[in-house]
């Protein structure tokens, strides 16, 4: 039975969003409880290790999970080969990490890091075994099963971490949560899979799959390095306590981005891949998707920035108030990172992986240099350099897309600029509205600030026709998911198997960040799908 592209996308989005809601609840609970049981130093120690060994997750995956999902056809023999490649790379990286654990401790000058690195090395093997099970579920649109795997594993991992934290094990609670979640994810994947790997098939064509993985890996490696050099520099120069504060601030900033980018990217990529030859519909969908994403993320980040102190008090506790300035600085990076997601959608949906690699080769080294220079002024200098780099990379990504495709770059730029103006001013208005409320009443301040922000957005919609049109389009979003039957003058129906071929790797969907920034998702957070299985910084 044929199902329209819109219906498939809508159904997949609904299941994914439901899973994200559950995961957000579990993750928020974990963050709030663990932050009150552990210290900045505990989180800093984990961040020191994961910032370095996280690159191993990129090597272990090598873009092969995405290659398996994107392939137009994939034989059972090819799946078997991909499984054994990922598994063998995971086992090799586990042994290499154990061997290098003493070097990691020596680099930072802290002997506590050696056993932490050695313990976390087992996740490479477990994730290597999980990768193709997860890819097979994604390829075959088994979103419900993925939701069960991800939410159940996260909950069980958190239970392990909490039990260890209450027992007074300190940073080992974070290690236990990582390992517990990874073990649980592998168990659920095997139990729910409809496929089990066989032996190696030597006659299967693998060149195309490996070639796709090479370009994907190159881009991810550059991005990972640029996004983790801040943690490495802070840990090496200023110690675990400062890194712990920076890490929690970064995690809180990334939390809404990771949760909202996942469902939006899972829906946008397969749809855009099928519309890439229909310029008008492609432009309409990507500008709508960008507007929707920026409207939600912009509102959330504006409220977080305006009420940063109250948010830190609620989420982490008063002992973490030193993280407030860094948190506010990093929220700027969060918004521009969200603005850049649309450019990423263009690169992937149009198959421009080589152009994406070239773009990363130009921009990511500049970001690394900026962070190293910023470290002269301490942790705050690093945060400012990171945010400034992300802000500059947004317009550069649009220029790169303009050179490489026919995407509506002008509309994408003005969507972002409009959101910057509206939500930036909204942040200021919301912040000033609560300065008269006692800081010891954080919930009251957040509620009042949120109501004022909503009133501001309503006022802007009344006086700015273009912004009002954006809000009206969001309210009528279902028109982008109407069923379209094959008929003269209309797009052909797309079947579920065809849609599966265009689906993007959940590891990427949940944020290229997951594969790129492991230290953000330290226990108590939501580990990357790849760190559990596969995105992530095994990581916020």
C-alpha positions as CSV (number, residue, x, y, z in Angstrom):
1,X,0.0,0.0,0.0
2,X,1.4,3.4,-1.0
3,X,1.8,6.1,1.6
4,X,2.5,9.7,0.7
5,X,5.8,11.3,1.7
6,X,3.9,13.8,3.9
7,X,2.1,11.1,5.8
8,X,5.3,9.0,6.4
9,X,7.1,12.1,7.6
10,X,4.2,13.2,9.8
11,X,3.9,9.8,11.4
12,X,7.6,9.5,11.9
13,X,7.8,12.9,13.5
14,X,4.9,12.1,15.9
15,X,6.6,9.0,17.2
16,X,10.0,10.7,17.4
17,X,8.6,13.7,19.2
18,X,6.9,11.5,21.7
19,X,10.2,9.7,22.4
20,X,11.9,13.1,22.7
21,X,9.4,14.3,25.3
22,X,9.9,11.2,27.4
23,X,13.7,11.5,27.1
24,X,13.6,15.2,28.1
25,X,11.7,14.4,31.3
26,X,14.1,11.7,32.2
27,X,17.1,13.8,31.3
28,X,15.9,16.9,33.2
29,X,15.3,14.8,36.2
30,X,18.7,13.3,36.0
31,X,20.4,16.7,35.6
32,X,18.6,18.2,38.6
33,X,19.2,15.3,41.0
34,X,22.8,14.5,40.0
35,X,23.9,18.1,40.0
36,X,22.9,18.3,43.7
37,X,24.7,15.1,44.6
38,X,28.0,15.7,42.6
39,X,30.4,18.6,42.3
40,X,31.8,20.6,39.4
41,X,35.0,18.6,39.8
42,X,33.2,15.3,39.3
43,X,31.7,16.5,36.0
44,X,35.0,18.1,35.0
45,X,36.9,14.8,35.3
46,X,34.5,13.1,33.0
47,X,34.6,16.0,30.6
48,X,38.4,15.8,30.5
49,X,38.3,12.1,29.4
50,X,35.4,12.2,27.0
51,X,36.7,15.3,25.2
52,X,39.7,13.2,24.1
53,X,38.4,9.7,23.8
54,X,35.2,10.9,22.1
55,X,37.0,11.1,18.8
56,X,37.2,7.3,19.0
57,X,33.4,7.2,18.5
58,X,33.8,8.9,15.2
59,X,36.4,6.4,14.1
60,X,34.4,3.5,15.4
61,X,31.3,4.6,13.4
62,X,33.2,6.0,10.4
63,X,29.9,7.2,8.9
64,X,28.8,3.7,8.3
65,X,25.5,3.9,10.2
66,X,24.5,6.8,8.0
67,X,25.8,5.0,4.9
68,X,23.6,2.0,5.7
69,X,20.5,4.1,6.1
70,X,21.1,6.3,3.0
71,X,21.9,3.4,0.7
72,X,19.4,2.9,-2.1
73,X,19.8,-0.9,-1.8
74,X,21.5,-2.8,1.0
75,X,21.9,-6.6,0.8
76,X,22.0,-8.9,3.9
77,X,25.7,-9.6,3.1
78,X,26.5,-5.9,3.1
79,X,24.8,-5.4,6.4
80,X,26.7,-8.3,7.9
81,X,30.0,-6.8,6.7
82,X,29.1,-3.3,8.1
83,X,28.3,-5.0,11.4
84,X,31.7,-6.7,11.6
85,X,33.6,-3.6,10.5
86,X,31.9,-1.5,13.3
87,X,32.4,-4.3,15.9
88,X,36.1,-4.8,15.1
89,X,36.8,-1.1,15.1
90,X,35.0,-0.9,18.5
91,X,37.1,-3.7,19.9
92,X,40.3,-2.2,18.6
93,X,39.5,1.3,20.0
94,X,38.7,-0.3,23.4
95,X,42.2,-1.8,23.6
96,X,43.8,1.4,22.3
97,X,42.0,3.5,24.9
98,X,43.0,1.2,27.7
99,X,46.6,1.5,26.5
100,X,46.4,5.3,26.2
101,X,44.7,5.9,29.5
102,X,48.0,6.6,31.3
103,X,48.9,9.1,28.6
104,X,45.5,10.9,29.1
105,X,46.2,11.1,32.9
106,X,49.7,12.4,32.3
107,X,48.5,15.0,29.8
108,X,46.1,16.6,32.3
109,X,48.4,15.8,35.3
110,X,45.6,14.0,37.2
111,X,46.0,10.2,38.0
112,X,42.2,9.9,38.6
113,X,41.7,10.0,34.9
114,X,43.5,6.7,34.1
115,X,40.9,4.3,35.5
116,X,38.0,6.5,34.2
117,X,39.3,6.3,30.7
118,X,40.0,2.6,31.0
119,X,36.4,2.0,32.3
120,X,34.8,4.0,29.6
121,X,36.7,2.2,26.9
122,X,34.2,-0.7,27.0
123,X,31.6,1.6,25.5
124,X,33.5,1.5,22.2
125,X,32.9,-2.2,21.9
126,X,29.3,-2.1,23.0
127,X,28.6,0.8,20.6
128,X,30.3,-1.0,17.8
129,X,28.0,-4.0,18.3
130,X,24.9,-1.7,18.5
131,X,25.5,0.5,15.4
132,X,24.0,-1.6,12.6
133,X,21.1,-2.8,14.8
134,X,20.1,0.8,15.2
135,X,20.7,1.6,11.5
136,X,18.5,-1.3,10.5
137,X,15.6,0.0,12.6
138,X,16.0,3.5,11.2
139,X,16.2,2.3,7.6
140,X,13.0,0.3,8.0
141,X,11.1,3.1,9.8
142,X,10.8,1.3,13.1
143,X,10.6,4.5,15.0
144,X,8.5,3.0,17.8
145,X,11.2,0.4,18.6
146,X,13.9,3.1,18.5
147,X,11.9,5.1,21.0
148,X,11.6,2.1,23.3
149,X,15.4,1.5,23.0
150,X,16.4,5.0,23.6
151,X,14.1,5.9,26.4
152,X,14.4,2.6,28.3
153,X,18.2,2.6,28.1
154,X,18.4,6.2,29.2
155,X,16.1,5.5,32.2
156,X,18.1,2.4,33.2
157,X,21.4,4.3,32.9
158,X,20.1,7.1,35.0
159,X,19.0,4.6,37.6
160,X,22.5,3.2,37.8
161,X,24.0,6.7,38.1
162,X,21.6,7.8,40.8
163,X,22.1,4.6,42.8
164,X,25.9,5.1,42.7
165,X,25.6,8.8,43.5
166,X,23.5,8.2,46.5
167,X,26.0,5.6,47.6
168,X,28.7,8.3,47.6
169,X,30.8,7.1,44.7
170,X,31.3,10.6,43.3
171,X,32.4,10.8,39.7
172,X,32.1,7.0,39.3
173,X,28.4,7.5,39.3
174,X,28.8,9.3,36.0
175,X,30.9,6.5,34.6
176,X,28.4,3.9,35.8
177,X,25.6,5.8,34.1
178,X,27.4,5.9,30.8
179,X,28.2,2.2,30.8
180,X,24.8,1.2,32.2
181,X,23.0,3.1,29.4
182,X,25.2,1.6,26.7
183,X,24.7,-2.0,28.0
184,X,21.0,-1.5,28.2
185,X,20.8,0.0,24.7
186,X,22.6,-3.0,23.2
187,X,20.3,-5.4,25.0
188,X,17.1,-3.7,23.9
189,X,18.4,-3.4,20.3
190,X,19.2,-7.1,20.0
191,X,15.8,-8.1,21.7
192,X,13.7,-5.9,19.4
193,X,15.7,-6.4,16.1
194,X,14.2,-8.3,13.2
195,X,17.7,-8.9,11.9
196,X,20.8,-10.6,13.3
197,X,24.2,-10.5,11.7
198,X,25.7,-13.5,10.0
199,X,29.2,-14.2,8.9
200,X,31.4,-12.0,6.7
201,X,30.4,-11.9,3.0
202,X,33.6,-11.4,1.0
203,X,32.0,-11.0,-2.4
204,X,29.7,-8.0,-1.5
205,X,30.4,-4.6,-3.0
206,X,31.4,-2.3,-0.2
207,X,33.2,0.6,-2.0
208,X,30.2,2.9,-2.3
209,X,29.3,2.5,1.4
210,X,32.8,3.0,2.6
211,X,33.2,6.1,0.3
212,X,30.2,7.7,1.7
213,X,31.5,7.0,5.2
214,X,34.9,8.7,4.4
215,X,33.3,12.0,3.5
216,X,31.0,11.9,6.5
217,X,33.8,10.9,8.8
218,X,36.1,13.8,7.6
219,X,33.4,16.4,8.2
220,X,32.6,15.0,11.7
221,X,36.2,14.7,12.7
222,X,36.8,18.4,11.9
223,X,33.6,19.4,13.7
224,X,34.3,17.3,16.7
225,X,37.8,18.7,17.1
226,X,36.7,22.3,16.9
227,X,33.8,21.7,19.3
228,X,35.9,19.9,21.9
229,X,39.1,21.9,21.9
230,X,37.4,24.3,24.4
231,X,37.0,21.5,27.0
232,X,40.5,20.2,26.4
233,X,42.0,23.7,26.9
234,X,40.0,24.5,30.0
235,X,40.7,21.2,31.5
236,X,44.4,21.3,30.8
237,X,44.9,25.0,31.8
238,X,42.3,25.7,34.5
239,X,41.5,22.3,36.0
240,X,38.5,20.0,36.5
241,X,36.4,22.4,38.6
242,X,36.3,25.2,36.0
243,X,35.7,22.6,33.3
244,X,32.8,21.2,35.3
245,X,31.1,24.6,35.5
246,X,31.7,25.2,31.8
247,X,30.4,21.7,31.0
248,X,27.2,22.1,32.9
249,X,26.6,25.5,31.3
250,X,27.2,24.0,27.9
251,X,24.9,21.1,28.5
252,X,22.0,23.3,29.6
253,X,22.5,25.4,26.4
254,X,22.6,22.3,24.2
255,X,19.6,20.6,25.9
256,X,16.9,22.3,23.8
257,X,18.9,22.2,20.6
258,X,19.6,18.5,20.8
259,X,16.0,17.7,21.7
260,X,14.4,19.9,19.0
261,X,16.9,19.3,16.3
262,X,16.4,15.5,16.4
263,X,12.7,15.3,15.4
264,X,13.0,18.3,13.0
265,X,16.0,16.7,11.2
266,X,14.5,13.3,11.0
267,X,11.5,14.7,9.3
268,X,13.2,17.4,7.2
269,X,15.9,15.3,5.6
270,X,13.8,12.5,3.9
271,X,11.3,15.1,2.8
272,X,13.9,17.5,1.3
273,X,15.7,14.6,-0.3
274,X,12.6,13.8,-2.3
275,X,11.8,17.4,-3.1
276,X,15.3,18.5,-4.3
277,X,14.3,18.4,-8.0
278,X,11.2,20.6,-7.2
279,X,12.8,23.9,-6.5
280,X,9.6,25.7,-5.4
281,X,8.4,23.1,-3.0
282,X,12.0,22.5,-1.7
283,X,12.3,26.3,-1.0
284,X,8.9,26.4,0.7
285,X,9.6,23.4,2.9
286,X,13.1,24.4,4.0
287,X,12.1,28.0,4.8
288,X,9.1,26.8,6.8
289,X,11.2,24.2,8.6
290,X,13.8,26.8,9.5
291,X,11.2,29.3,10.7
292,X,9.5,26.6,12.9
293,X,12.8,25.5,14.4
294,X,14.1,29.0,15.1
295,X,10.7,30.1,16.5
296,X,10.7,27.4,19.1
297,X,14.4,27.4,19.9
298,X,14.6,31.2,19.8
299,X,11.8,31.5,22.4
300,X,13.4,28.8,24.7
301,X,16.9,30.3,24.5
302,X,15.5,33.9,25.0
303,X,13.8,32.8,28.2
304,X,16.9,30.9,29.4
305,X,19.1,33.9,28.8
306,X,16.7,36.3,30.5
307,X,16.3,34.1,33.5
308,X,19.7,32.5,33.5
309,X,20.3,32.8,37.3
310,X,16.9,31.3,38.1
311,X,17.3,28.5,35.6
312,X,20.7,27.5,37.2
313,X,19.1,27.6,40.7
314,X,16.3,25.3,39.5
315,X,18.3,22.9,37.3
316,X,21.6,22.6,39.2
317,X,21.2,24.3,42.6
318,X,22.7,27.5,44.1
319,X,26.1,25.9,44.4
320,X,26.4,26.2,40.6
321,X,25.8,30.0,40.3
322,X,29.3,30.6,39.1
323,X,28.2,29.1,35.8
324,X,25.6,31.8,35.1
325,X,27.9,34.2,33.1
326,X,29.3,31.4,30.9
327,X,25.8,30.0,30.4
328,X,24.6,33.4,29.1
329,X,27.6,33.7,26.7
330,X,27.1,30.2,25.3
331,X,23.4,30.8,24.7
332,X,24.5,33.1,21.9
333,X,26.3,30.2,20.3
334,X,23.2,28.1,20.7
335,X,21.0,30.4,18.7
336,X,23.4,30.7,15.8
337,X,24.0,27.0,15.8
338,X,20.2,26.5,15.4
339,X,20.2,29.0,12.6
340,X,22.8,26.9,10.8
341,X,20.8,23.7,10.9
342,X,19.0,24.6,7.7
343,X,22.4,24.8,5.9
344,X,23.2,21.4,7.2
345,X,19.9,20.1,5.8
346,X,20.8,21.4,2.4
347,X,24.2,19.8,2.4
348,X,22.7,16.4,3.3
349,X,19.5,16.4,1.4
350,X,21.2,17.4,-1.9
351,X,24.1,15.0,-1.3
352,X,26.7,17.7,-1.0
353,X,28.9,15.9,1.5
354,X,32.2,16.8,-0.3
355,X,31.2,20.5,-0.2
356,X,30.3,20.2,3.4
357,X,33.8,18.7,4.0
358,X,35.4,21.6,2.2
359,X,33.4,24.1,4.3
360,X,34.5,22.4,7.5
361,X,38.1,22.4,6.3
362,X,37.9,26.2,6.0
363,X,35.9,27.1,9.1
364,X,36.7,24.6,11.8
365,X,40.5,25.3,12.0
366,X,39.7,29.0,12.4
367,X,37.4,28.2,15.3
368,X,40.1,26.2,17.0
369,X,42.6,29.1,16.7
370,X,40.0,31.5,18.1
371,X,39.4,29.3,21.1
372,X,43.1,28.9,21.8
373,X,43.5,32.7,21.6
374,X,40.4,33.2,23.8
375,X,41.9,30.9,26.5
376,X,44.3,33.7,27.3
377,X,41.4,35.4,29.2
378,X,40.4,32.2,31.0
379,X,37.1,30.2,30.9
380,X,35.1,33.3,29.9
381,X,37.5,34.0,27.0
382,X,37.0,30.5,25.7
383,X,33.2,30.8,25.9
384,X,33.3,34.2,24.1
385,X,35.6,32.8,21.4
386,X,33.4,29.7,20.9
387,X,30.2,31.8,20.6
388,X,31.7,34.4,18.3
389,X,33.0,31.6,16.0
390,X,29.6,29.9,15.7
391,X,28.0,33.3,15.0
392,X,30.5,34.0,12.2
393,X,30.1,30.5,10.7
394,X,26.3,30.9,10.2
395,X,26.6,33.5,7.3
396,X,29.6,31.7,5.9
397,X,27.6,28.4,5.7
398,X,24.9,30.3,3.8
399,X,27.4,31.7,1.3
400,X,28.8,28.1,0.9
401,X,25.3,26.7,0.3
402,X,24.7,29.5,-2.3
403,X,27.8,28.5,-4.3
404,X,26.9,24.8,-4.2
405,X,23.1,24.7,-4.7
406,X,19.9,26.5,-5.7
407,X,18.6,26.6,-2.1
408,X,16.7,29.8,-1.1
409,X,19.7,31.3,0.7
410,X,18.3,34.8,0.8
411,X,15.1,33.7,2.5
412,X,17.1,31.5,4.9
413,X,19.3,34.5,5.9
414,X,16.3,36.8,6.5
415,X,14.5,34.1,8.6
416,X,17.6,34.0,10.9
417,X,18.0,37.7,11.0
418,X,14.4,38.3,11.9
419,X,14.6,35.7,14.7
420,X,17.7,37.3,16.1
421,X,16.0,40.7,16.3
422,X,12.7,39.5,17.7
423,X,14.0,37.0,20.3
424,X,17.1,39.0,21.2
425,X,14.9,42.0,22.2
426,X,12.5,39.6,23.8
427,X,15.3,38.3,26.0
428,X,16.1,41.8,27.2
429,X,12.5,42.7,27.9
430,X,11.9,39.4,29.8
431,X,15.1,40.0,31.9
432,X,14.2,43.5,32.9
433,X,10.7,42.4,33.8
434,X,11.9,40.3,36.8
435,X,14.7,42.3,38.3
436,X,12.3,43.4,41.1
437,X,11.5,39.8,42.1
438,X,13.6,38.2,44.9
439,X,16.3,35.8,43.3
440,X,15.4,33.3,46.0
441,X,12.1,32.8,44.2
442,X,13.4,31.3,40.9
443,X,10.2,29.6,39.8
444,X,8.2,32.9,40.1
445,X,10.8,34.7,38.1
446,X,10.8,32.1,35.3
447,X,7.0,32.1,35.1
448,X,6.7,35.9,35.1
449,X,9.6,36.2,32.6
450,X,7.9,33.6,30.4
451,X,4.6,35.4,30.4
452,X,6.3,38.7,29.5
453,X,8.2,37.1,26.7
454,X,4.9,35.7,25.3
455,X,3.3,39.1,25.5
456,X,6.3,40.6,23.7
457,X,6.0,38.1,20.9
458,X,2.3,38.8,20.6
459,X,3.0,42.5,20.4
460,X,5.6,42.0,17.7
461,X,3.2,39.9,15.7
462,X,0.7,42.7,15.8
463,X,3.0,45.4,14.6
464,X,5.4,43.4,12.2
465,X,3.5,41.9,9.3
466,X,6.3,39.5,8.3
467,X,6.7,38.1,11.7
468,X,2.9,37.7,12.0
469,X,2.9,35.8,8.7
470,X,5.5,33.4,10.2
471,X,3.3,32.7,13.1
472,X,0.3,32.1,10.9
473,X,2.3,29.7,8.8
474,X,3.3,27.8,11.9
475,X,-0.3,27.6,13.0
476,X,-1.2,26.0,9.6
477,X,1.8,23.6,9.6
478,X,-0.3,20.6,8.5
479,X,-0.4,21.9,5.0
480,X,3.1,20.7,4.6
481,X,2.1,17.2,5.4
482,X,-1.0,16.8,3.3
483,X,-1.4,13.6,1.4
484,X,-0.5,14.0,-2.3
485,X,-1.7,11.3,-4.7
486,X,0.0,10.6,-7.9
487,X,-1.7,12.5,-10.6
488,X,-0.9,14.7,-13.6
489,X,0.9,17.8,-12.6
490,X,1.6,16.5,-9.0
491,X,4.5,14.8,-7.4
492,X,4.6,11.0,-7.4
493,X,3.6,9.1,-4.3
494,X,6.5,7.9,-2.3
495,X,6.3,4.5,-0.7
496,X,7.7,3.7,2.8
497,X,10.6,1.6,1.4
498,X,11.6,4.6,-0.8
499,X,11.3,6.9,2.2
500,X,13.5,4.6,4.2
501,X,16.3,5.0,1.7
502,X,16.3,8.8,2.4
503,X,16.2,8.7,6.1
504,X,19.1,10.2,7.9
505,X,21.1,8.5,10.7
506,X,19.5,9.2,14.1
507,X,23.0,9.8,15.4
508,X,23.2,12.8,13.1
509,X,19.5,13.7,13.6
510,X,20.0,14.0,17.2
511,X,22.5,16.4,16.6
512,X,25.6,16.2,14.7
513,X,26.5,17.6,18.1
514,X,26.2,14.1,19.6
515,X,29.0,12.7,17.6
516,X,30.8,16.0,17.9
517,X,30.6,16.9,21.5
518,X,30.7,14.0,24.0
519,X,31.5,16.1,27.1
520,X,28.1,17.8,26.9
521,X,26.3,14.5,27.5
522,X,27.9,13.4,30.6
523,X,25.8,11.2,32.8
524,X,22.8,12.9,34.0
525,X,22.5,14.0,30.5
526,X,21.3,12.3,27.4
527,X,24.2,10.4,25.9
528,X,24.5,10.5,22.2
529,X,22.8,7.8,20.3
530,X,26.1,6.7,19.1
531,X,27.6,6.8,22.6
532,X,24.8,4.7,23.7
533,X,24.8,2.8,20.6
534,X,26.4,4.3,18.2
535,X,25.9,10.9,19.1
536,X,27.8,11.2,20.8
537,X,30.1,13.6,22.9
538,X,29.2,8.5,25.2
539,X,29.1,12.8,25.9
540,X,25.1,17.1,26.6
